[in-house]
C-alpha cells in the first residue's frame, strides 16, 4: 500500500470514529414537578455532572421560552413553574444547552405538573365544593410525585444508549473489513500493472 492510500485509509477511519466521540459528550436532562416548581438535573453520558448549563423551559407546542435557569455545580436545577403554563395547561419542553453542540431535552407533560400542584380540572373536581378534599388531593399528588421521582430518573437513565462491547467490536470489524477490501483492491491494481 502506498503512502497516499494509507493516508486516505487513516482519514477514513478517523471519520468513522467521530460519532463515537460525539456520543461520549451527550447531554442528558431529567426533570420532575415538585409542588409549584420544576426540579431536575443535567449530566453528560457516563454520569459526569454538567455544571452551569443553561436550561430553557418552553411551550412544547411552539418552542416559546417561558422561563430560564442555570443548573448549579452539581448539575441540579430548580425553577418556578411558569404561571401561564398552569393556566393554559400545555406540555413543557425543558432544553439544556451546554454549548458546543451539547444539548438535551425532557418533555414534562401538563398532566404531570398539574397533578403535583393539585390543579385537577376534571368535572368531578370542579363540582366538588369541599376544600379539604382539594387539599388532600394536592398533598397526595405531591407525595406521589416525590415518590415517583427516583423511578422516573432511573427510567430516564436506562433509556440512554451507551455503546456496548458488541457495538465497539462490530465497529472495529467494519474498519478491518474496509481495510481488507482496500488492500485487496490495491493488490489487484498492482497485479494488473505488471
Secondary structure, 3 states (H helix, E strand, C coil): CCHHHHHHHHHHHHHHHHHHHHHCCCEEEEEEEECCEEEEEEEECCCCECCCCEEEEEECCCCCEEEEEECCCCCEEEEECCHHHHHHCCCEEEEEEEECCEEEEEEECHHHHHHHHCCCCCHHHHHCCCHHHHHHHHHHHHHHHHHHHHHHHHHHHHHCCCCCHHHHHHHHHHHHHHHHHHHHHHHHHHHHHC
